[in-house]
Each structure stands twice: as C-alpha cells, then as structure tokens.
Amino acid sequence: MITIRQEEKKDEQQVFQLIEEAFRNIEHTDHQEHFLVEKLRKSEAFIPQLSLVAEDENGEIAGHILFTKIKIENGTSSFESLALAPVSVKPDFQNQGVGGKLIVHGHQIARELGYTSVILIGHENYYPRFGYEKTSNFGISFSFEIPEKNGMAIELIKDGLKNVKGVVKYPKEFGID
C-alpha cells in the first residue's frame, strides 16, 4: 500500500539518501540528482505542491518526484511548462509501480495548479506509457545535444502545447544553460 503526499521539511534528509541510492548504479547519470533536488528546493522554480513522496504503510519513503518550472522560449515568445526531474524510487521498491504512481499523481496536481505540459529527458521505453512523446513532435528542442528519443513532453490538457514551439530553458540550478 503506497500513499503519495507532498514532501515535508522533515523528509528532506531521507529523500536525499533515497535519491542517491536510486541513482547509484545507473549508468547514464552524473550521480548528482540528490544535490540537484537540494538546489531546486531553494530556487524560484520550486513548487512545493509538486515535490512528492511515496510512502509505504510503515511510513518508509519509497520514492520521490519533483516537477519544477521551466520555460520554452522562441525568440520573442516564452511559454511556461514543467520539468520532471528526477523521479527516484528506492531500489527495494523498484519495478512495483511506485514511479508510475508518482508520475500520475504529479500530473494530476500539476493540472489542478494550472500547468498544461511537462518536459523531461528520460528513458524512451518508460515514459511513453504515461503519454509522453518526443519533444520534436511538438517543435520543441533543447539547447544541448541529447538523443531525440530521450527528450519528451506531455500535454496535461488537450492542446496544452498547441502553438508552443521553441527551446527548453532550464533554471540555472540544473547547470545546463
């Protein structure tokens, strides 16, 4: 039995350790995700309602997800969106649907808060099951080189990315742009 709730201040150390553990043996990572989350919590891009934890029936935190504000810029236009980064599941809880529950619940809260889309860089076989498509399908690109199949977006509402074209601009905390 997994419950999804907003992360609280008291969870931060446990979440830090969980993220480090979740990414420890992943090959396509810089293993800095736990530090990224700490930086993003202190940033203007942080949305407390979209920092979520998955908790088991014993109160153990099994997973965490973070959605933060980003922009899609196109010359004179700028559109607000969300970045999903990272989603982390403790190794003991992986392959049990915890990440999926966090993603679905996060999408629901994001919609309730008025957000219309989410952008991510992730595994091409995992995220499409939640409705993600290549960003190139929407005319959205990144300011850095990634395989096309790994840049993905989802419209949280019908036509949430209609007429939105441009380059994803991440907050400075991501250390990308």
N, C-alpha and C positions, 0 to 999 in steps of 0.2 A: 504494500500500500504506500504509494508516493503522493505527497502533498506538495503543491507548488505555492510558494509565498514570496513576498518581497523580502529581499535581503535586509538584514538589520545590522546596525553597527557592531553588535556582539558577535556576528557571524564572520566578520572580515578576516580574522586570523585563520579560522577553519577553511574558509573559501580560498585564501591564499595558498594554503597547503594542498587543498584538493586540486586546484588548477595546476600547480607544479607537478603533482603526482599524475594527473590525467595526461599531461603532455610529455612526461619524462621519456617515454620510449617511442615517441612519434618522430618519424624521420624528416618530414618537410616542415620544420619549425625552427625558430631561433631559441626556443625554450625560455622565452621572456614573457609569456602570456600573463603569468601571475603579477609581474611588475607592471605590465600594460594596464591591467584592471585597476591596480592601485592608483596609477596616474590618471586614468579616466574618471575615477570616482571624484577626483579633485578638480576636474575640468568643467568648462561651461557646456560641454557636450553631454555631460552625465544627466540621466533621467532616473531618479531613484526608483520610480514605479517599474522601470524596465531592467532592474538588476534583481534577478530572481534566483531563488534556490529551490532545489528539490530535496525534500526531507522524507526519510523513511519513518515508519511507525514508532521507532525508538528515538526519534529526534536527531538522527545522524544525517548530516548533509551529504547527499549522494551526487548532487550536480549543481551547476551554476550556469547562468546565461546572462549576457549583457548586450543590450541594444543601446547605442549612443547616436547622437545627432551627427549627420554629415550633410554635405551639400553636393548637388550635381550642378556644375557650372558650364555655361555655354555662352561665352562672350559676354553679352550684356545681361543674360538671364541667370538666375540662381534658384534652384529648387531644393526644398528641404526633404531629406529622407533619413533613414536609419541605417546604421551599420550593425550587423550581427557579428560580434567578435568579443570574446570567444564563447563557444559553448563547451563546457567541461563536465565530464562525468567521471567520478571516481572509478578506478579500474574494477573493483568488486561489483559495481553496478552497471558496467558497460554491457551493451547488447541485450538490454532488458527494457528498452523503450523510454528510458529516463530523458535522454537528449530530445527525443521527439516530443515528449510531454512539455518540456521547457520551451521548445520552439513554438508549438501550437498555442500554449498559454501566453507566451510573449507576443505572438501575432495578435491575439485577442485583445490584450491590454493596449498594444500599440494602436489598434483600430479605435478602441474606446477613447484614447488620448488624441485622436485626430490625425494620426500618421497614415500615409497612403501607400508607402512602399518600404522595402528593406533591401539592402545591398550586402553581399558577402563575398568573400573569397574562401572557397571550400572544396570539399571532395565532390567530384562530378557525379558519383553514384549515390551519394547520401541525400543531398539537399533537394534534388528534383522530386523526391517522394512527398515533399511538403509544398510543392507547387513552384519551386524556384526554376528559372530558365536562365540561359546565358544572357548576360547584360547586353551583348551585341545584338540580340533580338530586339532590344528597345532603343538602340542607338546610344548606349551608354558605354563609356570606356574608362580606363584607369590611366593615371599619369606615369605609370611604371609598367614594366613588362611582366605579364603573367600569361600562362596558357589560357586561351579563350574559354575553354571548357570549365575553368575554375572560377571565373568571375560570374556571379549570379545575382539575380534580382527576382523579387516577387511583388506583385501588386496586391496590397492588403484590401483594396476596394476595387470594384470594376473601373477600369481605365485609370488606375492610380498612377500610371507612368505615361499616360497618353500625352503626346506633345512634350515629353520631358526627354531631352537629348543633351548629352554633354559628357564631361569628365568628372569622375568622383573626386571630391576633395575631402580628405580625412582631417580630423582635428590634429594639431601639432603633436599631441601626446602619442599618436601612432608612429611618429618618426618617419613618415613616408614622404611627404611633400616638402 
